Amino acid sequence: MIRRFAGALTAATLVAAGSLWLLPEAGAVPIPGGQATTLFIPGADGVRINAVITAPPDLAIHRNPLVLQPSGWGVPAMGSLGSAYKLSTGESFVSIEYTARGMYLSDGEVDLLGDRDAADASALIDWAIANLNVDPERIAIAGGSYGAGMAILAAAHDARIKALVADSPPGDPAEALAPNQTPKTGGPVALALSGAATNRYSPDLVQRGLDVILRNRGSAFETLSSRQLLARAIPALNAHGTAVFLAHDWQDSLLPVDPVYTLFDELTGPKKLFLQPGDHSTGGGAGQIVGLPNPIWDRALRWLDHYVNGADNGIESEPAVIVEPANTGPYAAFDSVAAARQAGRTVSLSAPAEGVMGADPAAGWSQPLLSGPTIAVSAIPYLTGTAAQLGLAPSIALAGVDRNLAAVWRTEPFGAGGVVSGRPRLNLGVIPSSTDLTLIGILYDEAPDGTGKPITYWPLTRHGLSPGVVTEMDWELEPTYWTLAPGHRLTLTVTSQDPVPFQSSTPMGSVVTFVSPSTVQLPVSDS
């Protein structure tokens, strides 16, 4: 123990010596098996980036690998202390946990996953190579939530980063905040409030936020430089040969799983995807922040150890896609997302009054419904997903959904059960009574007693429509992997108001008429 403590002090001395010119009052705090130092590091344009360095006790003796760990939104630089401690004491990584520019003690303005954020990561690597005893050939980056987006951005920008871990990343921030031009009720507000006391926003970013929150403008974020973040990063990650580890929670109400699920198969280098039930970062948060045993971060640390240190731990030979059903259950393993998806079966919908999925496609019908909220709520942020993670997915009595305000369709029971795996797709004929229309589709697992648990959902908003003219509303729900018990059926509800998660552009009390032909594509197989 004395020798390990002495090593910690040696490492602390080396780190502090390289940083005194940056922050004279920076101090080294010994921790078991290593040490942590807080300091400021110059970013790409001289902006001071606040960081916490966690290092192994033998830092001064030989070169060690480096892992950058950008913090999440509204989280200070020590937000990854648990995983940093494990990496420094177990795999000999030097960890630089840092807060993005414009947040907490870091100077500048929030760049929201922009070019300056990417350049800052490269500047931190440059500084670490010059000031710490790290190996320039063994560099990684890992983060959760906003930090996961920072990690993807940095790895695409800098080929020196050999391995990447991104847990619950914002694959497309604009789409996450206003999916299909439908602003979320709580997401933008929560982000604004969580950073109000600690973040410094540019006038442009403030204006965009106000447009979404106060003016229901779902397009306000569409010109952000971080638009389609993951899609734009993949070509560079493939070119660099970066080893990419991605993880996400099925019911993430803040940063949806869709981009990760949809784009994963486009990666050509070493890759792994871990999916499990839960809401935003509830699956991996405990492993990242406090270092508790965790299925995501335990694998993530093995991933970094193998692809940066060359550890022979077998992670490279394990299946590329590991899935826990969104309603919990045994894990399933696949070679790709495509292999996990079920082929879609397209079924026709009857008039809502009849409520049949699988109706005669030749039957013509038309039925008006009023616009108003019902008990069919797609998700209560953080509550729905967290309960599902605990095996307690909430349910509603589907018979209680007001059929004057919502369209409801049901399949026949699946006698042997089944698996819903993929993205249900809705194609509905609708006659709006106004120029603006929002629809929210929710697919339920209906038990024999008539109660339904939400499997997946998603909204669609269209503007500039012609009132009284048939328009086609075609959209996909969020991807899922859900097991149906024998005797259960699928039930689809479509409403024009779901005020808990979404702002609707459909005027309250207006008439929305559903017409044939209307169909739904179900990615479901019988057991």
TORVEXLO-544517 format. One record per residue (C-alpha): x, y, z; residue in three letters. Coordinates in pm, whole numbers, plus 50000, padded with zeros to 5 digits. Example, Ala and Ser with C-alpha at 12.3 -4.5 7.8 and 13.67 -1.06 7.14 Angstrom:
<pts>
512304955050780Ala513674989450714Ser
</pts>
This chain:
<pts>
500005000050000Met502875023950085Ile504465017149744Arg501145023549563Arg500625055949757Phe504155067249673Ala503445059949307Gly500325080949331Ala502325110249466Leu504895106249188Thr502175107148925Ala500555136849097Ala503845155649095Thr504335149748722Leu500835161148630Val500955191348859Ala504365201848725Ala503035202848370Gly500005222848469Ser501155249048717Leu501525274948443Trp497905269448354Leu496345269948699Leu498725277548986Pro496175266949246Glu495585232749085Ala496105205149333Gly496675167549326Ala494355146349538Val495585110649596Pro492975083549540Ile493475046049591Pro495735032949317Gly496065065949134Gly495495103249159Gln493275130849026Ala494305166248937Thr492045194848835Thr493395221348600Leu492765242048287Phe494075231647944Ile494175254947642Pro491615246747373Gly492005251147000Ala491855289247008Asp493255294547356Gly489925290247536Val490605274647874Arg489055240047907Ile488475227748261Asn489665192048312Ala490205165448575Val493115141948512Ile493035107248662Thr496285088148618Ala497815054848718Pro500445055748992Pro503275046348752Asp502675075248511Leu506245087948548Ala507805053748486Ile506505044948139His504155057547873Arg500485050747924Asn497425051547697Pro495205082247699Leu491415083847708Val489535116647674Leu486215116647862Gln484065146947773Pro481315153548023Ser477585153447962Gly475305183547931Trp475035201948260Gly477645179248419Val481055191648543Pro484355176248439Ala484205148748699Met481085132648549Gly483015101548442Ser485015096948760Leu483905060848813Gly484965048448470Ser488095070448481Ala489145054348809Tyr488615019548666Lys490565027948351Leu493475043248540Ser493785015648799Thr492874985748583Gly494034993348228Glu496655020348306Ser494885047748109Phe495505084248175Val492005099248171Ser491305135648090Ile487745142848191Glu486795176848059Tyr483885200748026Thr483085213847680Ala483685250447608Arg480965273247737Gly479995249948024Met480805252748394Tyr484405264448443Leu485425261248077Ser485625294647898Asp483925304947573Gly480385298347448Glu478575265347401Val479385252447051Asp476685225047057Leu478825197946896Leu480375221446644Gly483775224846478Asp485345242446778Arg484345213547005Asp486105189546767Ala489205211546755Ala489275213647136Asp489545175747162Ala492545176046929Ser494125203947133Ala493725183347450Leu495445154047281Ile498295176947170Asp498665190147524Trp498615155347677Ala501335143147441Ile503475173547523Ala502895174347899Asn501995139448016Leu503835106947970Asn501225092147732Val501695070847423Asp500595090247110Pro499755057146941Glu497285046747212Arg494505072347233Ile490775067347290Ala487685087647375Ile484595077947573Ala481465095947687Gly477805093947769Gly474895115447651Ser476235149047528Tyr479725136047601Gly478995106847367Ala478195131647091Gly481465149547169Met483265116047145Ala481785108146801Ile482615143146678Leu486205141646804Ala486935106646670Ala485675116446326Ala487865147546336His491105132246468Asp492505099846326Ala494805095946629Arg491785083646826Ile491915045846785Lys488795036046981Ala485495052547066Leu482805045747328Val479515064747294Ala476695056647536Asp473295072747458Ser474695097247201Pro472755125047025Pro472945109646677Gly470975139146538Asp470415167046795Pro467935186046577Ala465745155346523Glu466025146146891Ala464625179747004Leu461935182646735Ala461295148546573Pro459645151446232Asn459275188946304Gln457305181446623Thr458895200246916Pro459165180647236Lys457335195447531Thr460045189747788Gly463335182047611Gly464405217047501Pro463125231947825Val464995206448037Ala468245212547849Leu467875250047876Ala467115248848249Leu469835223348330Ser472425246348177Gly470915280048269Ala473145285448571Ala476345270548430Thr476345273848048Asn477005304047829Arg474905303847511Tyr475445324047195Ser472625347747089Pro471945324746793Asp471495294147015Leu469265313547254Val467065324446963Gln466755288846832Arg465745276347175Gly463105303247217Leu461715295846872Asp461175259346968Val459995264447326Ile457785295047283Leu456855295246914Arg456505258046837Asn458945260346546Arg460155225046494Gly462555235946219Ser464555259546442Ala467425234746494Phe467535220646143Glu470465242546031Thr472705233946326Leu476175222546228Ser475585191446440Ser472605180846226Arg472885143546142Gln475995141246360Leu476435103446342Leu475625100645972Ala478225126945886Arg480825110846117Ala480595075445979Ile482625080845657Pro485515095245860Ala485305068146126Leu485405041945850Asn488355058945683Ala490245060446013His489425024346102Gly488175036146443Thr486925008546673Ala483395020546756Val481385009247059Phe477825023047071Leu475145017847335Ala471615030847379His468405026347577Asp465275016547383Trp462905041447548Gln465275071347552Asp462905101347562Ser465625127747523Leu468045114147261Leu466215086647071Pro467825053846970Val466945056946601Asp470215071146453Pro472385045446629Val470075016746534Tyr469615028046173Thr473235036846093Leu475215010646286Phe475504986445994Asp477175013845783Glu480285012046003Leu482984990945839Thr485634989546110Gly485534971146442Pro482134978246596Lys479734968046870Lys476204978746959Leu474554972647297Phe470814979547334Leu468724975947647Gln465494989547802Pro465585022747983Gly465395060147940Asp468175084647873His471485071548012Ser469715050448275Thr471365019248137Gly474975030448150Gly474985060048388Gly475905040648702Ala478855024248530Gly480195056748391Gln479635080548680Ile480325059448988Val481935028548836Gly479375003048953Leu479214969348774Pro477344976448454Asn476654956448135Pro477434986447912Ile480535001548068Trp482034968248173Asp482044959047802Arg483134994047704Ala486244992447923Leu487154958647775Arg486654974147430Trp489125002047504Leu491604978447665Asp491584955747359His491634981347078Tyr494035005747249Val496204983247465Asn495944951247263Gly494554931647559Ala493574895947470Asp490154897047638Asn487994882247360Gly485764912647311Ile486534913146938Glu485094878446884Ser481784884847062Glu478644892446855Pro478484927246705Ala474924934446825Val473714925447173Ile470054932347249Val467924930247560Glu464214932347473Pro462624965947544Ala460284948047788Asn463274929947950Thr464204893747914Gly467104872347793Pro469714889247576Tyr469794881347205Ala472914883446990Ala473194891546619Phe475884898546363Asp474184930646250Ser471124952246305Val469764939145974Ala469924903746111Ala467964914546420Ala465134930946226Arg462004912046132Gln460624915345781Ala457694939245777Gly454194926945695Arg451874953745555Thr448254951945668Val445294973745574Ser443364993445832Leu439614994645862Ser437615025245957Ala438575034846315Pro435035026946428Ala435654990446337Glu439244991046462Gly440694962046261Val444334957646161Met444204933445869Gly440964945945711Ala439824941245350Asp442054965145150Pro439284970544894Ala436864985145147Ala436505022645118Gly435825043645427Trp436065078345581Ser435725088445945Gln436145122446117Pro437685125746463Leu438085155646692Leu441525168046800Ser442025164347172Gly444185145747429Pro443315110747546Thr444725086247798Ile446885072247515Ala450115089947618Val453145077847426Ser455685084247703Ala456195102548028Ile459855113148004Pro462115092848231Tyr459215075548406Leu458095052748121Thr461565041048020Gly462915037348371Thr459895016348470Ala460404994548161Ala464024989248259Gln462804975448592Leu460364952348416Gly457454974448519Leu456424989948188Ala453295010848253Pro449985000248101Ser446615016148029Ile443115002347981Ala442845005447603Leu439045003947618Ala439215037547794Gly440795055447496Val438155079547366Asp437255067547014Arg435915102246929Asn439435116246970Leu441685087346865Ala441835061046596Ala442385026246742Val443134994046549Trp443884958746677Arg445334926646535Thr444094892046615Glu445874876246915Pro449234859746848Phe448514825146980Gly452134815147024Ala453444850247092Gly456004867446873Gly458774892946841Val458424929046723Val461854938946594Ser462414969346375Gly460475000746289Arg456684999546238Pro455645021845949Arg452335040545920Leu450815052245592Asn447555070145660Leu445165089245438Gly444045120545621Val441905150945540Ile442995180245762Pro440755209645842Ser443725233245883Ser447085239245715Thr449015223946006Asp448715188246128Leu450425167046391Thr449745129946438Leu451225107246703Ile451255069646654Gly451635045446946Ile451935007646911Leu450834987747218Tyr451254952447345Asp447674944047443Glu447164916547701Ala444044894347709Pro442584916347986Asp442584946747753Gly445484965447913Thr448194977947684Gly451874985947731Lys453505010547487Pro456004992847262Ile457065022347046Thr455775055746923Tyr456675086646717Trp455055118746588Pro454815135146246Leu454055171946179Thr453275186845839Arg452785223545751His451355241045449Gly448605215445386Leu445445222045190Ser442405219845420Pro439775195845294Gly442195177745061Val443405142145119Val447065140945221Thr449285110745284Glu450915109145627Met453775084245604Asp456225079045891Trp458085053346096Glu457855047546468Leu460985043546678Glu462845010446644Pro462314983946907Thr462884947747002Tyr459854935747200Trp458684900747287Thr454944893347270Leu453574867647513Ala451214840647378Pro447664853647340Gly448694890147322His447864912647028Arg449174945146878Leu447084976446910Thr447765009146728Leu446455042946839Thr446805075246640Val445905108646797Thr446545144946707Ser447275155947067Gln449785140547309Asp450725170447527Pro452955152847778Val455855146247537Pro454995167347229Phe453725201047115Gln450995196046854Ser450385218646555Ser446865205046510Thr444375230946639Pro442645218046950Met439035208946878Gly439505208146501Ser438345178946288Val440815153946139Val439255129145896Thr440925095345839Phe440285078845503Val441185047345312Ser443505034445190Pro445515034145514Ser448055007745612Thr450594998645878Val453744978045828Gln454504955946129Leu457994941046177Pro456654911246371Val457134873746356Ser455244845446523Asp457184825946783Ser
</pts>
